Amino acid sequence: MNDISVSKGVFAHTGSYKIGHSKKKQNRYDYFNEPWYIAYKEIWDIIQMETESVRSNMIHQLISDLKSFVSSVRSDSIDLFDNEIPTAMLLTGVNVPDHTKLFQKIILKLRTLTVHIAILWSKDSNNIKSIVSDTIFQLINKKEEDDTLEIKRTQCNMRALKSWYLTHCDPLDPLIIIISDFESFSPSVLHDFILILSSYSDTIKFVLFFGIATTLHVVHRSLSYDATSKLKIKVLHMQTQVKSLADILEGMIFSPDISFRLTGRAFQLLTDIFLFYDFSVDRFLQNYKLCMIQHFYGKNINSLCCQQKDIKSRLSLLTKEDIKDLKKLPSIAKYLQMRKESNKNEEELNDKKFKDLIETLLMEFHEYITRFLTVLRCLHILVSTLPKAQLGKQLREVYTKAVYSSNITESQEYKECLQLLNFLSKEELLTKLESIERILEDTKDPLMKKFRVNLTMRINEIRNASLDVISGSSKEIVSANEKLTRVQLKEKLLKMSQTHKRSPYKEAQFDLINYLDREIFNVHLSNPSKVPTNEIFCYNDGNAMKQHVRGSVRGAIHMGLNDPQMYLQCDCCKLENEDAIPATLPDLSIIYKLHLESRKLINMYDWLQAFSTIVDPVEDIDEKREIDPKVQARFTRAVADLQYLGFIKTSRKKTDHVKRLT
């Protein structure tokens, strides 16, 4: 037998690679050069760049605080800590699935101070042995390649760590251990781990980071006094996820550099998922990206969703089919119909004139959306601090109401906000108006410049207006002895209110609010869906997004098992009718369709016979025929898969039966 062994040996093989010939590059997808994909990629790249900038600013203060904390620990002698472990508690927010990326950035920034960093996750730290070995393995091995390991996991213990630290590290260098999800760790494991670290803290300088999602009290509830007494705690706060979302939306939705807009039910759906489900900025961005894909995919006319300077070149790339699709857009069709009705003698537009018209409409939409967002910021400043915050405290809340309702200026909340503005003090009103004036400083739009001039004039009037009521001859309208009915009294009081003397400040305030209401908010805050060409820039299909973002998992599994051709797209799985069970279907699909025909309890032997009849048919049908072991193995595996999916379970009443769960 030794003569035929080939377990050791070198075999030469002539490969296809030749020196001097570069490897063929993989062909790009066909749609990479399509106009719609180029437009989508251009906008998404800008969004990613804006998002990364916001995220960097978001954790900048936290990173700075952590660096100063580690630097102070590093500069102090180990004797000063008196067997206490310096501990930073990071309040990262409630239910944040974005912790992984957050701690990755923290580790990257702290590498400049020390390379000895270990990060621990609750899923890998079920007992004290695993948490200690994982910590020491990460601290000693800077790389996890097998050929560069300085210590194996089986050799990881505190004595080995102490020996390595005294040999290879400066006494001032701290070893940083990050407990990423503190609430998910076993309290007993953490308790023992802290006591172990504390027993070695006279020779090894440890620094602990606790990632806390809820509140600081959870530390004292989880750990006993003998463990917390070993910690020298400093609390560091991180910006809340709601504020992070607001900052990212500021760079995405309200940025003039991004042409794509999420409006209507789609925007409300994404914000609701964020606020009520996961608080994950990453998932919000992925859902936002999915909206963009839905908007752009396969629609070359949406390549016109671009900057003003690129509109002409994008229009020139449209084909005749694209022009027809453009004319079918509801807002453009309605605009053309109104144009035709207003001027019946006008000739039919040819392609060139139609493109010129579309170019004009696209330019007008850009101007409209810039004014819309500017005025919306002004409205938000006025109403955000009012009692009950009828229109919302965040800019995204005001934006949601503006793009979801048909007309925000006709809503009851808006009218109540205007009434409450009349009760603002002079100082508070001036503060709000000065903030609005700063928003309008950099505007280049002529209408917004005119708005700023008028606003500045009214601010000066309010600033110089007196609060004293001008005295005048006013006789008593309602006499104490006069007998009036309820209707007459109501009329008298109404007349009194109309003839009531106002102070100069109240007159100027009343004039300002009327001006903002009639000439600014009512004019510039019309819903984007009413503006021609809005379908090119805006996506508001909330129902389509709901199917993709919050799809029915059980329904999808049923569809895939009942009609696998829908997903596999192969001819062998094509069904003549829904009840047919051809032998070419996957085994799991056959088992599933047979189980649908059964009652609450399924006899395993009858089920096997039915499966065998379909996959291995014979001319002479004999119920007691022997089952092929391969067929039985296929059947067993398919049943196990069906049980894993949750459609059946074993029955306690009858051992040779299974119970349906659907």
Secondary structure, DSSP 8 states (H G I E B T S, - for coil): -GGG--SS-------S--TT---------GGGGSHHHHHHHHHHHHHHHHHHHHHHHHHHHHHHHHHHHHHHHHHS-GGGGTT-EEEEEEE--TT-TTHHHHHHHHHHHHTTT-S-EEEE-GGG-SSHHHHHHHHHHHHH-SS--GGG-SS-GGG--HHHHHHHHHHHS-TT--EEEEES-GGGS-HHHHHHHHHHHHHTTTTS-EEEEEEESS-THHHHHHS-HHHHTTEEEEEEE---HHHHHHHHHHHHTT-TT---EE-HHHHHHHHHHIIIII--HHHHHHHHHHHHHHHHTT-GGGGG-S-GGGHHHHHHT--HHHHHHHHTSHHHHHHHHHHHHH-TT-----HHHHHHHHHHHHHHHHHHHHHHHHHHHHHHHHHTTSGGGTT-SSHHHHHHHHHHSSBGGGSHHHHHHHHHHTT--HHHHHHHHHHHHHHTTT---HHHHHHHHHHHHHHHHHHH---S--------SS-SS----HHHHHHHHHHHHHS----HHHHHHHHHHHHIIIIIIHHH-B-GGGSTTHHHHEE--HHHHHHHHS--HHHHHHHHHH-THHHH--GGG--SSTT---TTS-HHHHHHHHHHTS-SEEEHHHHHHHHHHHHS--SS--TT----HHHHHHHHHHHHHHHHHTSEEE-SS-TTEEEE--
